[in-house]
């Protein structure tokens, strides 16, 4: 849902509650093993008849939601399938596993959804959807698949945030804490490129992901670049959180702080084409203490007669109650169009969720 004004917030309570069984372990001897599987992949374990049925349609629509408004499209998850008989060995360690079971002995009036953590490997989440017959499972998917998606989504970015927290060297984080009064988790190798009183430009370690050339049967390494920019300005009143005002402030800060190499008059800006027009939602940090406004969209370098290449951004705006500053932690991610954006976007999401106030 597109939220245009920070002052208007509608809280929607989920209709489906997922029972948490986090203390349950299926194989305690395997807890030293690390979860496998790609970031952004859900392994669905069910009988072939279920996979080939109408239920698959609801799994596709509920779990492969798009992170808007990026181009090319970026799905939160892609699905893979194994039958129960083939769910053995290393497949049991998959990071995101959805098990769909029809149990004739189940006596509930409605199907149930249960979540278990670290079942066959560390950092694993296993969600089971269970009912007494096909119709009960189908109804459960129709009403509950959105909540299942949200559980997988939260676990995906929280894994990365925990890893960044273990890796922190404290150099960049310490400077941010002193200047902005906030704490943010970054991976090892993060560099502080530019540090002004009201604007920091930070570079994450350059990553390499394989680019698949369709039809050629070959691949090549594709470099992905991610910058994190933190900026602040005086907070006066809630109208500054109006969507239009946030965009204006963003463009102003970028114009004066993010030039395009040494080309005079070219700077980072926001793409406003209808297909990728920025979208925003009210959001909170992982600890729930930092409440603010998320914005996602595309950027480009502008200011001259022709534009330079751009990429995607994801930003989190909030007010520091101690400094009375409106702070924005914003990313700028670039990757070749043939390379999946899922991994870098998940890392950005983890960084934004890690924001906390310095006590």
QUIWO-V278582 format. One line per field, one symbol per residue. ss: DSSP state (@ for helix, = for strand, . for the rest). phi: phi as a letter, one per 20 degrees, with the letter a starting at -180 (. if undefined). A space follows every 50 residues. Layout:
ss->???
phi->???
//
This chain:
ss->..................==.......@@@...=.=....=====..@@@ @..@@@@@@@@@@..=........=..=====......@@@@@=.===== ==.........======....=..=======..@@@@@@@@@@@@@@@@@ @@@@@@@@@@@@@@@@@...@@@@@@@@@@.==.......=====...== ===...=======....=================...@@@@.@@@@@@@@ @@@@@@@.=.......====...@@@..======......========== ==.....=============....==========.......@@@@@@@@@ @@@..==..
phi->.edebffdcdedeffddefecfefcebffefefefdoffncdeedafgff fedfggfffffedefeeedecfgcefbddcccfffeeclfffegfccddd cedgefdffcfcccdcdlfdafmdccdddcbebffffffffgedffffgf ffffffffgfffffffegdnffffffffedmcdcecfgnfceebcdgdbd dcdegfdccfdeefnemcbbededccddddcbbgedbfffeggffffffg ffffgeccfeldefndbfcdedfgfcggcbbfbcffemeddaceccrddb ecocfcedgcadcbccdadefeeldedcdcdbdcbgfedfegffffffgf ffffgbeff
//
